[in-house]
Structure formats: structure tokens, C-alpha cells
Amino acid sequence: MSNINLRDEAPLRAALAFIDSETAPAEHWVHSWRAEIVKFLKWIAGASPDERASREFQKKLWDDNPITGVGMGTVKVDVVLDDPVFRSWMAGLAGEQLPSDVATRGARLNEIHRDLLKRFEKRTNRLPRLKICRTLAALFPDDFTTISHRTRLGELHDRMLSGGGTVVDQHLQIMRRLEEVMGPAGSSIEDRVARMTLPWMLFKFMVQGEEETETEVTTTGGETKLVPLPAARRRRGLTAIAGYFQTVRNMLQAIEPGITREELLDFLRTLNPTFKDSSHGTTINLLSGEYGVVQRDGDTYRLTSAGKAVLETGDPDELAERLMTRILGFDHGLVHLRDHAPCSSRDLQLAIQKANPGWTSLYSPSSMVAWFKSLGLVEPVHGDKLQLSERGNAWTAQIHWVPECLVQDEAVTEATILEEPAVLATTEIVLPSIEDIHAHVSQGNHFPKKLVAELHAGLWSQPRRHFAILTGISGSGKTLLARRYGEAIVGGSEQARRRLLPIAVQPGWYDPGPILGYVNPIRPDSYVRTPFLEFLFAALREPGRPYVVLFDEMNLSRPEQYLAPLLSAMETAGGELHLHREQEGFDGVSRNVPYPNNLVVLGTVNMDETTHGLSDKVLDRAFTFEFWDIDVASFPGWKDTRLVPEEKEKTQRVLTSLASALSPARLHFGWRVIDEVVKYLERTKDQGVLGFPEALDSAVFAKVLPKVRGDDSKRFQDALKAAKAVAGKEGLTRCLAKLDELESDLLVMGSARFWR
């Protein structure tokens, strides 16, 4: 019967006769429902003006009204009912005699409806739209149906009549249409109640199609009970779009008068001119398939009743039934919040991820969490946790089932994402213990646990800014420590290592373009994405996991220039990175993206004449660790060297003595030098041309002495003397001659350099 034409009189009469036969048995629930309404309306009619203005009367009128259930319309109205001025105004409405002229009557009822919305808008977080319609139906039963749900009312109106109008207009027009076909209702309250409940019967028996009955059933009193689709029949996630719910409303406004596909594509191109038409097609699919707010009528796209309701009210509640029963993972998220709030965004994403084994990352779940926030279903608590909002609690109260998961064979991959889902709340980041970190960092090398603990504490002492700089002499193990630390906190698997990004800083980086990308000057319709920008987007999608970027030799250019956006954004909560000034969504890249709280920035710095100093803007934001004092004996390569014990012992002694001699003038060397000296000695040993003493003298001359440089000062003079003493004692004749030469230059010219 759902396909019957209700606009023509004969089919409408046939439908009404069918309803009468279906509800004729005395035990049918319709009779008890109508009896409750009759009793309620008689109570209203019998109350005095003073009684109607009482708190008790208004409480029953608004909250204990049997005309219809309100489902998710559970907005609390007590704060308004506490106002005696409001109660007095409502008491006057209860006794008001409306004009008999249809147009004037409709204008007055629309005025009352708008006034009620304004009075509640000032005092409640959500508008009690369903309760308002139900209350008006109790006060004006000749003009309102018992359908309080805006979408269902619109669906019935579309089947019975052409045109649109406000929600009040639709009630009036449906009731007038029934009067045209059936004649005026009787004067008794029983007759009037029978008439006002007929529209609900028409909706239930004649409008609800097979698709709708799968996700809701009607209970006594016109209440609906949601029935979820099986997991295998649901949409796989929610597509992320720029602007989320507000963008949906904007698109509905454009579609409202009716629009062809090409016109709709033209409109979407103006919103996101850099997107491909395939992406715009995905957006259209979002409106029709995921939200059910748009339908195709031949060559024209039009709003469904749900779309009209969303556009008119701006209320996400109009979408609740569809999202909770037809979108995979949506009910999982709400139930998790109901049972485990407050919880972190990551925990919520993980709960949603369980719905589909095909979601191997948190890409789609993070998009759904972003929709939760856009729809007003969650609110932050304790700074970095989430809990259900008033609206979220109302939605979740309708979930009476255990959310179902897909089995492995039914699993599908990620939902289509049109932009990177924004991270709108701080998420708890899971890190290994310091013992596990040190165990990984020290594999094959020697980094003291104290040093690792200092680095770890410095990075994580702030909830948002995780920035450390490792500075010192070249070859001291800074990069190795940074890389090993990054590996330790992201994990050792191949999948985990994608969360560690080494970047070799280049000279001449004068702006953020080399790391954040830029508008292509040759093709101005495109944006040049960098590995770091993609890395940044990935970090935003997984806010509960650390993402580590290593800027190696970061002061080859000036960090305060190429890192300027990061330095600013990491400073304050809610800080954003400004990527470009083009239209929003330019080439798929938003103008601004949040700074990820899970981003770890490690920089290594060599301090010599080829590099730049670090400005206070950089130093104020970073924990700085200095690598100067190198323990030669701790060099990990000693245990694998092919030098005989006597050669190994002498090499260690010479390098240790030279490091001690040069250290006061900050001229000592790092592990890289030690490694190259040892490998040189091993190579010459294999060749059999140079003897060990000659090879050691040559290696020290080539790798250690070039660092000896300075101006006339006692510290440099003492370093030269101490180095000469080591060279003389250990028989390094070539080195001793060079050091004598440097000492002579210092006396004559006031400075000395290995390279003149």
C-alpha cells in the first residue's frame, strides 16, 4: 500500500477506509492511545486560567503529553517552565480563540510557533521542536496532527499535497485536506482526536516504505523504536568534507529549488574549485546515500523530507535515525561514550574501528569522530577527554541494541576522505616506558640511561610542544641518538617506522615552503605537497600515536625562518599552521590545519663556521642537549675491531689523550672520527704497506689535527702544548711537526689554522 497516490481524492478515500478496517478491532492499540489523548484534552479544557499558569500544569503539558512520543526530542524545558511570565503567556494560549478564516488562523499559529522558538532559544542549548509541535497539538487539536517528527510530517505532506511551507503550514494543510475529503470532524473531543490521529495512520500504512520499516517500528502512541540494519548492509563510514554539517546545510540551500546534476556540479566547483568532478560526485553521494537528504527526480536533484527538515531547522536531530541505524560504526562510537566516558579521542576512534576489520588505520574512525563534534554529539571535559553532550545523550538513549561488527570476510577499506579530518581535541599519547626506550636506544651503542631519560623528560614535559635540539661536535652520535629514540617511541615494525621522518636540512631554506609546501608558481592551480606535509596529515589522523620528525643539521639554514609556522603553532593550544591564502580546500589542502599534539620535533645542530647560530625564538621552545665530552673507551666499535690488543690499546690511549688535551679549547672530536681512524688502521693492516705506528700517525694527522684552529689565548696555547706532548710521547712524528708549525704561526700571526 505504500505506493498509493494520496493526492487524488479516490485513492485517499480508499486509504482512509483501509485504515479504518485495520484499526477497527477493539483491542487495537490505537483505541487506547486515542482514549489517553481524549482524557488529556479534557483535562486541559477543564483547567482554570490560574491552574493553567501553574508549574504543575505546564510540566504535565510539556513533558507528560500522550499525543505523541518525542523520541530524541528530550530537550529539558524546566528552566523555561520556571518563569512565571512564560507560564502566564502559555495559560493565555490555552484559552485563546483562533480566527475562523483559514489564512488568518494560519498566520496566527505561525506567529505562536515562532514566538515559542524564540523564547526557548534564549534559555536552552537545544530547541525542543518536537515538544513544541506536540504541545501546540494539545492546545489546538483542530489544526495540528499527532506527527511531531518534522521529517515524517514532510513525507506525508509530499504524498498528499504539492508545495511546501513551514511545519505549521504542513499541519494545517494536511488537516484541511482531510476536511475536504471527509467533511468537518464532529464537535466532540472524541471525534476531534480521531481526526487528528488519522495523519499518523496514513503515514504508517501508506507512506512508510520497505526501506523505512527496516529501521523503525511504531509502538503505542505513535512512538518509534529504531531497528538497526545489519552491519553488512550499512554504509562504511562517513565521508569527511570541509565544514562538515555546516557545509551540508549550505549545499541543501542551493539544491532546495531543484537543480540539475550539472548545475549541482557547478555549485560544488565554486565551493572547491580544485577538486576533481569525481570528488564532487562523492559529495553528492554523501548527501543522498549517507544522509538521505537529497534524491534524484529524473534529471533534477531535490531535497527529501529529511533534507527540507534539516534546511528549515538546522537541527542535526533530523538525521539521527539514519546515522545510528545505517552508518557502520556510528552506534559503536555513541555506545562507547555512553559506557566509558570521559574518554580520549583515540579510545573513541579505536572503539569505532572495531566495527570494520577493513579499517586498518584510524583514518575513517577519526573522520566519524570529527562528524560527532560537528553534529554536537560530544563535548570536551577535563581538557583532553570527550563525553556525550545533551544531544548525544538523547541520541544514545534510542540505542537499545548491541552494535554489530562486520566479520572479516565482509570487511571493506577506508571511507572516501575529501580532506584531512581535523583533530579538535587533545588525545592521550601512549609511550613506551623509559626502560624500553633506553634498551632500544643502547642497542649496539652506548648512550647512558641518564642521557636518554633527560631527553625523554625534556620532550614530554609539555602536553603540546615536544621539541628538542641535540647540539655539539660533528660525529658525536647526535643523529644516531635522535633516530634511535624516534624508533623506540614509534615502534619497531615496518608499519610503525612510517611515523619517523628524517629530513636533511639544506642551505638556503629562507621560508617554510621546503617543509610545508607552496602554491606551484608554474601551475598556480596546484599545491606542491612535501613529505613533511603528508607526514603532518598522517599525524593528525592518528592523534594517539607519536610522530617523530628529525631535522638533521637544522642550522645549515636559519630554523626561525623555515620553521616559523611550527614555532608559532606549537606555542599555544589550538594553534594552527597557515598553509596558503587561496580558497579553502585549494587542491585538496586546507588553508589552516591544527598543529598535532603528537608531533615530536628533533633537531641536530653542528656548531662551526659553516652553520648559523640559534635564535632565542628557537631556543625558548626547545630543550637543548649538548654533545661535547666523548668517552673514547665507550665507542661501540672497539668490540668488533680487527686490531690486535696492543694496537687497539695504543689507539685508544692516543685518542683519549688527544681528546683530553684539546677538550679545554673545545677542539675535541666525536665518534665518527674514532670510527674512521679505526677503519683506516684496519685497511692499512690489510694492505701491508704501512706499519701500525706510521698508519696511526697518518690517521691522527688526517682526522684530528684539521680541527686544531684558534687565536692567541691561553686556552688555545695550553691545548697546543698538551697535544704536542701526546704526539711526542706516542711517537707521532708527522703530527708533532704539524703542531710545531701551528705553534709557530700562533706566535708570529696571533692565530693558527691547519689549512693556511
Summary of the structure (lengths in Angstrom):
residues: 756
radius of gyration: 37.7
end to end distance: 100.7
largest distance: 124.2
contacts: 2428
relative contact order: 0.06
helix: 54%
strand: 10%
